[in-house]
Amino acid sequence: MGPVATTLLSSLGAIVACVIALWVVSLARRDSSVVDPFWGFGFVIVVWIAWFLQPVATPRSTLFAVLTTCWGLRLSGYLVWRNRGHGEDRRYASMRTYHGDRYWWVSLVTVFLLQAIILWFVAFPQQLTIAFGQADPLGWMDAAGVVVWLGGFFFESLGDLQLARFRADPDNAGRVLDTGLWAYTRHPNYFGDTCVWWGFYLIAVAGGAAWTIASPILMTVLLMRVSGVTLLERDIADRRPEYAAYKLRTNAFFPGPRRRLK
């Protein structure tokens, strides 16, 4: 097999093995939420597999490995900290109730294996750029990618920090965070995550993998229309009465100035 096939098959096998192991843990604990913190760490595994499979590490492959590790470990660490002691996420609990006795195998396919495949595909820009192994020096496109990545990492990290501090105050129970980055977008963490992946893509373009654009597009669609903004806001107004007014004055995704309410 060539380097591309070897990289993709090796990373796919590792990720599938990891999520199956997590699935077994979830059955023992009756908690499918154990898969959520793996999302960021899974990318770290995929990228370092690609890195180690190459005979010579190039500056671009090492840049990818470092940036992905910083992003992935921060996200997974935050999710582990955020989820501790809270039990199963309401999304999975709802699925468990709906499917009943079938949930054990339904969760394997629709929660664990599906996440593994999406993760593996979204990481194509890193995997394929590293597998191509172009040893040319880093250029302006790489620099542009790092700048976009840094902006996204800033938004995502600071947004999560501001939300964590807000939720830590008991007086804020049932209220809506509308200060800091949350005053300019209702989902600064999702916006930041999207920028991170477009930053990765720009670096992939510099490495000759421009055709992997489907990966950041998929990530953007997921965050804006599927598992991100749309899913989170489906019932949030029922739990937080202030959210209706917050939606009217604050952009959903892309940061912008507040709108004045008449």
N, C-alpha and C positions, 0 to 999 in steps of 0.2 A: 504493500500500500504506500501511497505517497504521503507527504507530510500533512496535507490537508485532511485526508481521510483518517489518518492515524489520530490526529488531534481531535477531530469531531467525534469519532467513535469512542475514544478513550474518555473524553469529558462526558459524553452522554452516559456511558456505562457507570462512571463514578457518581454522577448526579442521581441517576435512577436508583443505584444501590443505597445512596444516602437517604433518599425520600422513602424508600421501602422500609429502611430501618426506623425512620421517624414514624412511619405509619404503624409499625408494630408497637412502638412506644405509645402512640396515641390510643391504640386499642386497650392497652393495659391501664392507661390513665383516664380513658374516656374523655379525651381532650384533643381535638384536632388542631388547636391553636399552636401546638408545638412546631408546626410547619412554618409559621409566620417568621420567626427570627432566622430561619434558615435561608430566607430569600437573599439577603445581602451576602451572607457567608458562602452561599452556593456559587456566586459569581467569582468570589476569591478562589475557590477550589478550581473552577473551570479555567480561569486565566493562568493560574500557576501550573496547572497540568500542561497547558499549551506552551508555557514558558520553558518548563523543564524538558519537554519533548524536542525542543530545538537544539541543534548541535552548538550553535553560537548565539548568545544573547545580544540582540541589537539594541541601540538606544531607545527605539520606539517600543519594542516589546517590553523592555524594563519600565518605561514610562507607563505603559498600560498596566503592568503588574502593580506598580506602586499606587497609581491613582485608583484602580479597582479595589485594592486592599484597603486603602484609607476610607473609601466610600462604603464598602461592604461591611467592614468591621464596625464602623460607627453605627450604621443602620441596624445591624444585628444586635449589637450591644444595647442600643436604645430600646429595641423591641423586647429584648429579654427583661430589661429593667422595667419597662412600661407594663408588661403583661403579668409580672410576678404577682401571685396572690389574687388574681382577678378571675380565675376559672376560664372556662371555654368561651371564646368569642361568640357573641349572639348570632352571627351569621352561621357558624357551624352548628350551634345549638338548634337553630331553626331547621337546618337541613337534617339534623339528627332526629328531630321530632317528626318531620315530614316523611322521611324514608323508613323510620322505625327499625325493624330487625335487619333490613337490607343495608343499613348505613355503613356497616363495616367494610363491605366491598365497594359500595358507591363512593365512599370517601377516598379509597385507594385510587380510583380512576379520576374522579372529578376534582379532588382537592390535591392529592399528593403527586400523582403522575402527571396531571395536567400542568401543575406548577413547575415540575421538572422540565417538561418539554418547552414551556414558554421561556423559562430561565435559559435553557441551552440555546434556544433560537435568538433571544435578545442579545446574548453574548457573542453573536457571530462577528460583529466588528472587531472585537478584541481577538477572538480565536483565530480568525482567518488572516488578520493582519500579522499576527505573530507567526502563523504557519507559513505565510509567504516569505517571511524572513528578509525583507528588503533592508539592506544595511546602509542605505543612504542617510546622510546626516538629517537631523531634525530641522524643519524649516518653518516658514511663517504659518502654514496651515496647522502644523502641530501646536504652535504657539496660540493660534486662535482657538483651537480645541481646548487647550489648557485654561485659557481665559474664560470660555463658556462653562467649562467644568467647575472652575473655582466659583463663578457666580452662582451656579446651581448648588454647589456644596454649601455655600454660605447661606443661601435661602433655606435649604432643607434643614441644615443643622440649627440655625438660629430660630427657624420656625418651630422646630420640635422643642427646643429649649424654652422658648417663650410659652408654648402650650403646656409643657410640663410644670413650669412655675405657676402658671395660672390655675391648673387643676390641683396643685398642692395646697392651695388656700381653700379651706372649707367654706369660706364665705362666698366662693364663686360657684358653688354647686348649682347647676341648672342655668347658669348664666352663659353668655357668649363672649369669647375673647375678641375684642375689636381694637386692640392697640398694637403697637409695634408693626411688624410685617403684616399682621392680620388685619390692619386697617386698610391695606392696599390690595389685598387678595384674600379670598376666603380660604385658600389652600396654598399657602406659601411653600409648604413641604412638598406637595405634589408638583408645583411649578418648578421648584428647585430640582427635584428628581428628573423631570423632563429635560431640563438644561444639562444636567450631568450626562444624560445619554446622548444628547446632540453634541456635547463636547467630545465624548468618546468617538462618535461617528466622524467628526472632523479630523481627528487623529487617524482614523481608519482610511479616510479619503487620502490623506498624505501618504499612507502606506500602500496605496493601490487597491483598496477594498471599498471603493465608492458604491459598488452595487449592493452593499449590505444595508442600504437605506431602509429596507423594510423593517429592520430591527428597531431603530428609534421611532419609526412611524407607529409600529405596534405598541411600543411602550407609551407613546403619547396618547394613543387612542384608549388604551387600558386605563390610564390615569385620569383622562378627561371624561370618558364616556362609559366605562365598564366598571372596573373595581375601585375606582378612585372617587372623583367628585360626585358622579351620578349615584353610586351606591351609598355613599356616606350621607348625601342630602335627601335620600328617599324618605326618611322619617325623622330627621333631626329636628325639624320644626315642632314635632309633637313632643319632643323631650325638652326643647329649649324654646319657650315662647318668644324670646327676643330675636330669634333667628330670622323671622320673616322680614323685619325691618332691616336687619343686617344684610340680607340678600339684596334688598332694594338699593342700598347705598354703597355696596362693596362689590368689586369685580369678582367673578367666580374663580378665575384661573390666572389670567395675565395681570400683573400688578398695574394699578392705575389710581388716579386721585379719587377720593370719595365723591359720591354724587349727593347733592343736597336733596332732602325729601321735602316735597311741598306739603 
